[in-house]
Amino acid sequence: MSKSRVAMKPKPGESAERFVKRFCKKVKKMRIVEQIRERRYYEKPSDTKREEKKRLRREAQKKQKKSN
């Protein structure tokens, strides 16, 4: 698990709202919140593989349906 540290300093003359907005944008880009949600509960590797196979199957069906 990689540790993500976001260190930011406000730019000269930057408002607090703008700084918070810039911070949130950086956090979303680094996917920090998504990683926390994914790791909140342990998921067995077999369950992860099963979900991935299910996702790939859905995408293949969607692609096939789109081409017809």
MMTF fields as JSON, N, C-alpha, C and O atoms, coordinates in Angstrom:
{
  "mmtfVersion": "1.0.0",
  "mmtfProducer": "UNKNOWN",
  "numBonds": 271,
  "numAtoms": 272,
  "numGroups": 68,
  "numChains": 1,
  "numModels": 1,
  "chainsPerModel": [1],
  "groupsPerChain": [68],
  "chainIdList": ["A"],
  "bondAtomList": [4, 2, 8, 6, 12, 10, 16, 14, 20, 18, 24, 22, 28, 26, 32, 30, 36, 34, 40, 38, 44, 42, 48, 46, 52, 50, 56, 54, 60, 58, 64, 62, 68, 66, 72, 70, 76, 74, 80, 78, 84, 82, 88, 86, 92, 90, 96, 94, 100, 98, 104, 102, 108, 106, 112, 110, 116, 114, 120, 118, 124, 122, 128, 126, 132, 130, 136, 134, 140, 138, 144, 142, 148, 146, 152, 150, 156, 154, 160, 158, 164, 162, 168, 166, 172, 170, 176, 174, 180, 178, 184, 182, 188, 186, 192, 190, 196, 194, 200, 198, 204, 202, 208, 206, 212, 210, 216, 214, 220, 218, 224, 222, 228, 226, 232, 230, 236, 234, 240, 238, 244, 242, 248, 246, 252, 250, 256, 254, 260, 258, 264, 262, 268, 266],
  "bondOrderList": [1, 1, 1, 1, 1, 1, 1, 1, 1, 1, 1, 1, 1, 1, 1, 1, 1, 1, 1, 1, 1, 1, 1, 1, 1, 1, 1, 1, 1, 1, 1, 1, 1, 1, 1, 1, 1, 1, 1, 1, 1, 1, 1, 1, 1, 1, 1, 1, 1, 1, 1, 1, 1, 1, 1, 1, 1, 1, 1, 1, 1, 1, 1, 1, 1, 1, 1],
  "groupList": [{"groupName": "MET", "atomNameList": ["N", "CA", "C", "O"], "elementList": ["N", "C", "C", "O"], "formalChargeList": [0, 0, 0, 0], "bondAtomList": [1, 0, 2, 1, 3, 2], "bondOrderList": [1, 1, 2], "singleLetterCode": "M", "chemCompType": "L-PEPTIDE LINKING"}, {"groupName": "SER", "atomNameList": ["N", "CA", "C", "O"], "elementList": ["N", "C", "C", "O"], "formalChargeList": [0, 0, 0, 0], "bondAtomList": [1, 0, 2, 1, 3, 2], "bondOrderList": [1, 1, 2], "singleLetterCode": "S", "chemCompType": "L-PEPTIDE LINKING"}, {"groupName": "LYS", "atomNameList": ["N", "CA", "C", "O"], "elementList": ["N", "C", "C", "O"], "formalChargeList": [0, 0, 0, 0], "bondAtomList": [1, 0, 2, 1, 3, 2], "bondOrderList": [1, 1, 2], "singleLetterCode": "K", "chemCompType": "L-PEPTIDE LINKING"}, {"groupName": "ARG", "atomNameList": ["N", "CA", "C", "O"], "elementList": ["N", "C", "C", "O"], "formalChargeList": [0, 0, 0, 0], "bondAtomList": [1, 0, 2, 1, 3, 2], "bondOrderList": [1, 1, 2], "singleLetterCode": "R", "chemCompType": "L-PEPTIDE LINKING"}, {"groupName": "VAL", "atomNameList": ["N", "CA", "C", "O"], "elementList": ["N", "C", "C", "O"], "formalChargeList": [0, 0, 0, 0], "bondAtomList": [1, 0, 2, 1, 3, 2], "bondOrderList": [1, 1, 2], "singleLetterCode": "V", "chemCompType": "L-PEPTIDE LINKING"}, {"groupName": "ALA", "atomNameList": ["N", "CA", "C", "O"], "elementList": ["N", "C", "C", "O"], "formalChargeList": [0, 0, 0, 0], "bondAtomList": [1, 0, 2, 1, 3, 2], "bondOrderList": [1, 1, 2], "singleLetterCode": "A", "chemCompType": "L-PEPTIDE LINKING"}, {"groupName": "PRO", "atomNameList": ["N", "CA", "C", "O"], "elementList": ["N", "C", "C", "O"], "formalChargeList": [0, 0, 0, 0], "bondAtomList": [1, 0, 2, 1, 3, 2], "bondOrderList": [1, 1, 2], "singleLetterCode": "P", "chemCompType": "L-PEPTIDE LINKING"}, {"groupName": "GLY", "atomNameList": ["N", "CA", "C", "O"], "elementList": ["N", "C", "C", "O"], "formalChargeList": [0, 0, 0, 0], "bondAtomList": [1, 0, 2, 1, 3, 2], "bondOrderList": [1, 1, 2], "singleLetterCode": "G", "chemCompType": "PEPTIDE LINKING"}, {"groupName": "GLU", "atomNameList": ["N", "CA", "C", "O"], "elementList": ["N", "C", "C", "O"], "formalChargeList": [0, 0, 0, 0], "bondAtomList": [1, 0, 2, 1, 3, 2], "bondOrderList": [1, 1, 2], "singleLetterCode": "E", "chemCompType": "L-PEPTIDE LINKING"}, {"groupName": "PHE", "atomNameList": ["N", "CA", "C", "O"], "elementList": ["N", "C", "C", "O"], "formalChargeList": [0, 0, 0, 0], "bondAtomList": [1, 0, 2, 1, 3, 2], "bondOrderList": [1, 1, 2], "singleLetterCode": "F", "chemCompType": "L-PEPTIDE LINKING"}, {"groupName": "CYS", "atomNameList": ["N", "CA", "C", "O"], "elementList": ["N", "C", "C", "O"], "formalChargeList": [0, 0, 0, 0], "bondAtomList": [1, 0, 2, 1, 3, 2], "bondOrderList": [1, 1, 2], "singleLetterCode": "C", "chemCompType": "L-PEPTIDE LINKING"}, {"groupName": "ILE", "atomNameList": ["N", "CA", "C", "O"], "elementList": ["N", "C", "C", "O"], "formalChargeList": [0, 0, 0, 0], "bondAtomList": [1, 0, 2, 1, 3, 2], "bondOrderList": [1, 1, 2], "singleLetterCode": "I", "chemCompType": "L-PEPTIDE LINKING"}, {"groupName": "GLN", "atomNameList": ["N", "CA", "C", "O"], "elementList": ["N", "C", "C", "O"], "formalChargeList": [0, 0, 0, 0], "bondAtomList": [1, 0, 2, 1, 3, 2], "bondOrderList": [1, 1, 2], "singleLetterCode": "Q", "chemCompType": "L-PEPTIDE LINKING"}, {"groupName": "TYR", "atomNameList": ["N", "CA", "C", "O"], "elementList": ["N", "C", "C", "O"], "formalChargeList": [0, 0, 0, 0], "bondAtomList": [1, 0, 2, 1, 3, 2], "bondOrderList": [1, 1, 2], "singleLetterCode": "Y", "chemCompType": "L-PEPTIDE LINKING"}, {"groupName": "ASP", "atomNameList": ["N", "CA", "C", "O"], "elementList": ["N", "C", "C", "O"], "formalChargeList": [0, 0, 0, 0], "bondAtomList": [1, 0, 2, 1, 3, 2], "bondOrderList": [1, 1, 2], "singleLetterCode": "D", "chemCompType": "L-PEPTIDE LINKING"}, {"groupName": "THR", "atomNameList": ["N", "CA", "C", "O"], "elementList": ["N", "C", "C", "O"], "formalChargeList": [0, 0, 0, 0], "bondAtomList": [1, 0, 2, 1, 3, 2], "bondOrderList": [1, 1, 2], "singleLetterCode": "T", "chemCompType": "L-PEPTIDE LINKING"}, {"groupName": "LEU", "atomNameList": ["N", "CA", "C", "O"], "elementList": ["N", "C", "C", "O"], "formalChargeList": [0, 0, 0, 0], "bondAtomList": [1, 0, 2, 1, 3, 2], "bondOrderList": [1, 1, 2], "singleLetterCode": "L", "chemCompType": "L-PEPTIDE LINKING"}, {"groupName": "ASN", "atomNameList": ["N", "CA", "C", "O"], "elementList": ["N", "C", "C", "O"], "formalChargeList": [0, 0, 0, 0], "bondAtomList": [1, 0, 2, 1, 3, 2], "bondOrderList": [1, 1, 2], "singleLetterCode": "N", "chemCompType": "L-PEPTIDE LINKING"}],
  "groupTypeList": [0, 1, 2, 1, 3, 4, 5, 0, 2, 6, 2, 6, 7, 8, 1, 5, 8, 3, 9, 4, 2, 3, 9, 10, 2, 2, 4, 2, 2, 0, 3, 11, 4, 8, 12, 11, 3, 8, 3, 3, 13, 13, 8, 2, 6, 1, 14, 15, 2, 3, 8, 8, 2, 2, 3, 16, 3, 3, 8, 5, 12, 2, 2, 12, 2, 2, 1, 17],
  "groupIdList": [1, 2, 3, 4, 5, 6, 7, 8, 9, 10, 11, 12, 13, 14, 15, 16, 17, 18, 19, 20, 21, 22, 23, 24, 25, 26, 27, 28, 29, 30, 31, 32, 33, 34, 35, 36, 37, 38, 39, 40, 41, 42, 43, 44, 45, 46, 47, 48, 49, 50, 51, 52, 53, 54, 55, 56, 57, 58, 59, 60, 61, 62, 63, 64, 65, 66, 67, 68],
  "secStructList": [7, 7, 7, 7, 7, 7, 7, 7, 7, 7, 7, 6, 6, 7, 7, 2, 2, 2, 2, 2, 2, 2, 2, 2, 2, 2, 2, 2, 2, 2, 6, 2, 2, 2, 2, 2, 2, 2, 6, 1, 1, 7, 7, 7, 2, 2, 2, 2, 2, 2, 2, 2, 2, 2, 2, 2, 2, 2, 2, 2, 2, 2, 2, 2, 2, 2, 2, 7],
  "xCoordList": [0.849, 0.0, 0.893, 1.728, 0.7, 1.508, 0.865, -0.358, 1.698, 1.187, 1.14, 2.124, 0.012, -0.154, -0.189, -1.056, 0.746, 0.781, 0.583, 1.259, -0.339, -0.606, -0.175, -0.82, 0.914, 1.409, 1.253, 1.808, 0.505, 0.247, 0.388, 0.142, 0.785, 0.848, -0.005, -0.018, -0.711, -1.525, -0.634, 0.42, -1.099, -0.372, -0.586, -1.599, 0.336, 0.155, -1.122, -1.345, -1.944, -3.188, -4.316, -5.372, -4.123, -5.156, -6.177, -5.808, -7.449, -8.488, -8.558, -8.076, -9.164, -9.279, -10.148, -9.853, -11.216, -12.112, -11.376, -11.524, -10.59, -9.835, -8.794, -8.573, -8.165, -7.171, -7.81, -7.255, -8.96, -9.673, -10.084, -9.986, -10.541, -10.952, -9.756, -9.886, -8.612, -7.404, -6.953, -6.514, -7.064, -6.711, -7.613, -7.128, -8.922, -9.872, -9.596, -9.679, -9.272, -8.98, -7.754, -7.737, -6.745, -5.523, -5.799, -5.283, -6.605, -6.95, -7.729, -7.48, -8.662, -9.43, -8.525, -8.68, -7.583, -6.672, -5.791, -5.472, -5.402, -4.559, -5.376, -4.796, -6.702, -7.623, -7.478, -7.592, -7.233, -7.029, -8.326, -8.32, -9.424, -10.699, -11.159, -11.659, -10.989, -11.393, -10.59, -11.134, -9.294, -8.455, -8.913, -8.935, -9.27, -9.733, -11.021, -11.183, -11.934, -13.196, -12.967, -13.61, -12.047, -11.758, -11.137, -11.413, -10.319, -9.588, -10.278, -9.72, -11.471, -12.178, -12.443, -12.322, -12.806, -13.059, -12.173, -11.882, -11.755, -10.926, -11.769, -12.907, -11.202, -11.877, -10.958, -9.788, -11.502, -10.703, -10.254, -10.997, -9.053, -8.569, -9.494, -9.647, -10.108, -11.019, -12.248, -12.753, -12.729, -13.865, -13.479, -14.269, -12.268, -11.787, -11.723, -12.157, -11.179, -11.085, -12.475, -12.706, -13.392, -14.754, -15.418, -16.056, -15.269, -15.853, -15.232, -15.928, -13.923, -13.23, -13.728, -13.955, -13.899, -14.422, -15.833, -16.185, -16.636, -18.01, -18.033, -18.839, -17.139, -17.06, -16.64, -17.21, -15.639, -15.174, -16.253, -16.402, -17.008, -18.098, -19.168, -19.663, -19.521, -20.517, -20.037, -20.803, -18.75, -18.202, -18.199, -18.485, -17.872, -17.859, -19.276, -19.467, -20.253, -21.639, -22.1, -22.794, -21.726, -22.108, -21.477, -22.128, -20.209, -19.505, -20.143, -20.32, -20.492, -21.106, -22.487, -22.857, -23.222, -24.56, -24.477, -25.325, -23.46, -23.265, -22.886, -23.288, -22.115, -21.677, -22.788, -22.722, -23.807, -24.92, -25.911, -26.9],
  "yCoordList": [-1.169, 0.0, 1.23, 1.414, 2.06, 3.272, 4.378, 4.504, 5.154, 6.268, 7.495, 7.848, 8.132, 9.326, 10.53, 10.652, 11.391, 12.617, 13.783, 13.905, 14.618, 15.791, 17.0, 17.367, 17.605, 18.796, 19.966, 19.966, 20.946, 22.105, 23.377, 23.39, 24.428, 25.742, 26.692, 26.61, 27.586, 28.533, 29.489, 29.926, 29.793, 30.741, 32.15, 32.408, 33.047, 34.428, 35.051, 35.054, 35.572, 36.22, 35.263, 35.698, 33.959, 32.973, 32.925, 32.892, 32.92, 32.86, 31.453, 30.487, 31.366, 30.076, 29.114, 27.921, 29.631, 28.785, 28.19, 27.01, 29.026, 28.573, 27.528, 26.556, 27.723, 26.775, 25.423, 24.381, 25.438, 24.195, 23.486, 22.263, 24.252, 23.68, 23.02, 21.928, 23.671, 23.135, 21.871, 20.908, 21.88, 20.713, 19.525, 18.412, 19.762, 18.687, 18.108, 16.897, 18.961, 18.516, 17.604, 16.593, 17.961, 17.162, 15.809, 14.785, 15.802, 14.562, 13.638, 12.433, 14.19, 13.368, 12.796, 11.639, 13.589, 13.142, 12.0, 11.086, 12.041, 10.999, 9.783, 8.782, 9.85, 8.77, 8.329, 7.14, 9.252, 8.921, 8.429, 7.414, 9.124, 8.751, 7.387, 6.569, 7.141, 5.854, 4.71, 3.64, 4.94, 3.905, 3.595, 2.434, 4.609, 4.396, 3.585, 2.675, 3.914, 3.173, 1.728, 0.824, 1.501, 0.13, -0.692, -1.886, -0.082, -0.805, -0.776, -1.235, -0.249, -0.143, -1.522, -1.716, -2.469, -3.829, -4.771, -4.525, -5.832, -6.822, -7.554, -7.94, -7.737, -8.505, -9.653, -9.448, -10.853, -12.025, -11.944, -11.456, -12.415, -12.385, -13.105, -12.675, -14.194, -14.931, -14.082, -14.136, -13.3, -12.418, -11.307, -10.92, -10.807, -9.763, -10.289, -9.618, -11.498, -12.108, -12.351, -12.117, -12.818, -13.089, -11.811, -11.809, -10.737, -9.457, -8.941, -8.383, -9.129, -8.694, -9.482, -8.905, -10.797, -11.619, -11.195, -11.13, -10.908, -10.476, -9.152, -8.965, -8.233, -6.931, -7.084, -6.451, -7.931, -8.161, -8.803, -8.459, -9.734, -10.381, -9.357, -9.367, -8.47, -7.429, -6.508, -6.157, -6.114, -5.234, -5.9, -5.257, -7.201, -7.93, -8.023, -7.868, -8.274, -8.347, -6.984, -6.895, -5.951, -4.597, -4.245, -3.652, -4.615, -4.35, -5.131, -4.607, -6.407, -7.25, -6.713, -6.699, -6.283, -5.733, -4.442, -4.184, -3.646, -2.389, -2.619, -1.85, -3.673, -3.945, -4.534, -4.439, -5.139, -5.73, -4.727, -5.073],
  "zCoordList": [0.0, 0.0, 0.0, 0.885, -1.005, -1.09, -0.259, -0.198, 0.36, 1.153, 0.277, -0.373, 0.264, -0.545, 0.375, 1.24, 0.174, 0.945, 0.002, -1.02, 0.36, -0.448, 0.367, 1.349, -0.052, 0.621, -0.331, -1.429, 0.093, -0.758, 0.068, 1.274, -0.605, 0.015, -0.807, -2.036, -0.149, -0.92, -1.71, -1.248, -2.915, -3.751, -3.199, -2.549, -3.446, -2.952, -3.518, -4.729, -2.629, -3.034, -3.361, -3.822, -3.134, -3.435, -2.299, -1.124, -2.654, -1.624, -1.031, -1.621, 0.139, 0.828, 0.021, -0.056, -0.579, -1.367, -2.567, -2.884, -3.22, -4.394, -3.984, -4.707, -2.845, -2.354, -2.054, -2.402, -1.416, -1.096, -2.378, -2.476, -3.354, -4.636, -5.332, -5.886, -5.304, -5.909, -5.182, -5.811, -3.845, -3.05, -3.388, -3.59, -3.451, -3.762, -5.147, -5.347, -6.083, -7.44, -7.456, -8.158, -6.692, -6.624, -5.967, -6.414, -4.913, -4.217, -5.155, -5.18, -5.922, -6.868, -7.94, -8.331, -8.419, -9.467, -8.964, -9.725, -7.711, -7.129, -6.676, -6.254, -6.755, -6.39, -4.936, -4.638, -4.047, -2.639, -2.001, -1.304, -2.225, -1.615, -2.127, -1.355, -3.434, -4.001, -3.386, -3.11, -3.172, -2.572, -1.152, -0.743, -0.418, 0.959, 0.964, 1.777, 0.062, -0.012, -0.415, 0.117, -1.36, -1.794, -0.674, -0.561, 0.14, 1.183, 2.532, 3.529, 2.57, 3.837, 4.449, 5.658, 3.586, 4.032, 3.231, 2.06, 3.866, 3.178, 2.154, 2.422, 0.992, -0.049, -0.447, -0.772, -0.415, -0.755, -2.209, -3.06, -2.5, -3.875, -4.855, -5.999, -4.411, -5.295, -5.632, -6.754, -4.663, -4.92, -5.895, -6.756, -5.749, -6.647, -8.074, -9.01, -8.238, -9.566, -10.151, -11.338, -9.315, -9.771, -10.271, -11.324, -9.522, -9.928, -11.225, -12.073, -11.375, -12.591, -13.805, -14.869, -13.649, -14.74, -15.109, -16.287, -14.096, -14.332, -15.092, -16.003, -14.71, -15.372, -16.83, -17.718, -17.068, -18.434, -19.292, -20.465, -18.717, -19.443, -19.835, -20.962, -18.89, -19.184, -20.299, -21.197, -20.237, -21.264, -22.629, -23.639, -22.663, -23.932, -24.52, -25.727, -23.663, -24.129, -24.634, -25.648, -23.945, -24.346, -25.701, -26.561, -25.877, -27.129, -28.272, -29.372, -27.998, -29.009, -29.389, -30.563, -28.41, -28.65, -29.469, -30.323, -29.202, -29.904, -31.372, -32.245, -31.639, -33.017, -33.875, -35.1, -33.269, -34.03, -34.458, -35.105]
}
